[in-house]
């Protein structure tokens, strides 16, 4: 059992949460709405994964970095965590870009 990929995912998620907390971009700006958005995003992507697995499109490879813990056939423990990271990264990046654009518009109006 290797926990390399799982550890990398957890460190990445923690990093995104710290960045989000520092700038109050997503989860710490509106926690209930953000949690619901994350849950819906992860759930939809998991449904896509499960459909793809059932059609034989997705399969677990032989990566030595996976923990070996399977939540379902061809669905490793790391997959939902990756999807969580992907959704969190997308929302934090989106909110950061929105904030930057808003500040630029304000500066242009004032200057």
N, C-alpha and C positions, 0 to 999 in steps of 0.2 A: 504494500500500500504506500503510494507516494502522495504527498499532500502539496506538492509544488504548485500546481495550477490552482488548487483551492486556496492556498495561502496567498498567491498573487491576486486572486479575485477579491479576497477579503481585505487585503491591503489597499487595493484600488478603490473598493467601495468606501473604505474608511477615509481615504484621501479625498474622494469626492464629497463625502459628508462634512469633512473639516472645511473644505473650500466653500461648500454651501453654507455652513454655519457662520463662517467668517464674514461672508458678504450678504447673508440672508437672501439668497437667490430663489430658493425653491421650497425645500422642506421647512426651513425655519421662518419663512415669510408667511406661509399659509399651510400649516401642518396637515390639517384634515383633507383639504383639497389636494395637496401634493401626494399624500399617502393613497388616496383614492385613484389619482392619475397613475401612480406607479403600479398599483395593484391591477388596474385595468390593462395597462400596457404589458406587464409581465404575463398576465393571464392570456391575453390575445396572442402574444408571441409563443406561449407554451402550447396553445391550441394549434397554431401553425406547425410547431415542432411535432406534436403528436400526430397530426394528419400526415406530415411528411414521413414520419417513422412508419406509420401504418401503410403508406404507399411504397415503402422501401427506398425512399429518397435519402433519408438520413440513417446513418448507422454509426455506432461507436467504433472508433478506430482502436489501434493497439498502442496508444500513447502511454508511455511509462509515467507521465506526469499526472494522470488521472488518479483519483483516490480509489477507484474500483467500486464505490458505493453507487448502486443503480436504484433509481426511484421507480423506474419502469424499464421494460426492455428497450435498450438503446437510448435511455435517458439518464445520463449520469447526474450525480448530485451537483456537479459544477454548472450544469446548463441553466437551471433557474437563477443561480447566482450571477451567471454571465448576463442573462437577460435583465436582471435587476440592475446590474452595473450599466448596461447599455441604455436602459430607460433613464436612469439617474443622470448619466453623462449627457444624454440628449437634452433633458429638461434643464439641467444646470447651464449647459452651453447656450441653450436658447434664451434663458433668462439673462445671462451675462451679455449676450449680443443685444438683446432688447434694451438693457440698461445703458450700454455704451451708445447705442443709437439715440436713445432719449437724451442723454447728456450732450451729445453732439448737436442735436436739434436745438436744445436749449441754449447752448453756447453760440450757435449761429444766429439765433434770434436776438440775443443780448449783445453780440459783438458786431 
